[in-house]
Amino acid sequence: MNIFGYNPLKLYNGRGSFETIGSGIAMTKDDIAFKSNFAFINEETGIVERRRVDREFDWGIPLCDLLDGMQVKGYPEVTISCKYATEHRCGFMVNAPGLDCSITGTDPLKDFYRQPQCEAIDFENE
């Protein structure tokens, strides 16, 4: 971003928009984008055993196709877009009135850790 004259300290909100646009999803300034990994979570323990599935797996594209355009029950104004990007990644975008991207991440950053709960960030009280 800096090379093109944009201040990344002011404008960079993470890799989500880059991964999402790169996967082929058109975005507007009102969209929230997520860089997403396909991962393995132990359902009994809630531990993320592997943050990334194998780089060559055959169910990423059909899973993205299933998620793309999914309706959120009780929220007809929400639009979801999901496209397979590459290897173990996909772009995921949500659009709805009044959304804010001020949230914490859900990546534990290491294998064999519990997945963090996504929470709103209150910048006004920090």
N, C-alpha and C positions, 0 to 999 in steps of 0.2 A: 504494500500500500504506500509505503514511504517513497518508493521509486517513482510512483505516479503522482506524488505531491499531496497525498492524504496523510493525516496524522494518525498513525495506528493506535497511539495511546488514547486518542479521543474517539475514534470511530470503530475500532476492532472489537467485535463482540463474540469472537470465537470462530471456529472453523465451520460451523453449521451452514452458513449461507454459501460459503465456497463449495462445500461438498454437495449441497442441495442444487445449486446452479449447475455445477459440474455433472450432476446426474441427469440433467435435462429438465428440471422443474423451473419454470419462470416464476420470479418473485416480485413482489411489490414491497414498499417500505413498511407496510402494515403486517407482513407475514413474519412468523417466527420459524426459524429453521434449526434443525438439529443434525449434527454429524453423528451418525449412529453406527454402532458395531453390532453384528450378530454375535451373541455370546451364549455361554452355557451357564445356567444358574441351577444349582441343586434346589429342587422344589421343597425338600424336607427341611433344609437348613437355611435357605435363603442366601447361601454363599455363592458369589460369582466365581465359579471354578476356573473358567477361562474367559477372559475379556474379549477374546476374538476367536471365532470358529476357524477351522482350517481355511487357508487361502483359496483352496479349490473345493467348493461344496456345491451341490446341485439344487438346493432348495431356496436359495436367496432370491432368485428372480420370481418364482411363483409366490413366495411370501410377500414380496413387495407388491406384486400385482393384486394380491388379496387385500393388503392394507390401503392401496391407492384408491381414493374415493370413498373410503369407509365412512359410514354415518355414525355420529356419536349420539347414542340414545338420549333424548331429552334436550339436545342442543342442535336443532336443525340448521342454525346459522354457521356452524363450524364446518370448515372444509379441510380435509386431510389429503395430502399428496405424499406419495412414497415411491421412490424409484431406486432400483439397484444401481450402485455406483461402480464398485470394483472389489474383488476379493471378498473381504468380510464386512464391507461398508455399504451403507445406503444413505441417501438424502431423504429427510423427512421434514415436511412443512405443515404448519397449522395456520389457518386464517380464520379469524372471527372478530367481531367488533369488540373493542375494549381489551384485547390481550396485551400483555406486557412481557418483554423478554427478560425482566429482572428476576431470574430464578437461579437456583443452585444446580449444579450438574449431578448426574446419577452414576458417573463412572467411578468405581472404587480406586482406579489408577493402578491396581495390582491384582493379580489372580489370588483367589482364596480369601477375599475380603467380602463383607456384606455390602450389598448395593445400598448406597446412600439414598435417603428419601429426598425427593425434589421439594424444595421450599421456596417461597417468595422471599426476595431480598428487599428489605426496607431501607433504602438509601437515605431517606430523610432523617431517620433516627440513629444513624451511625456517626 
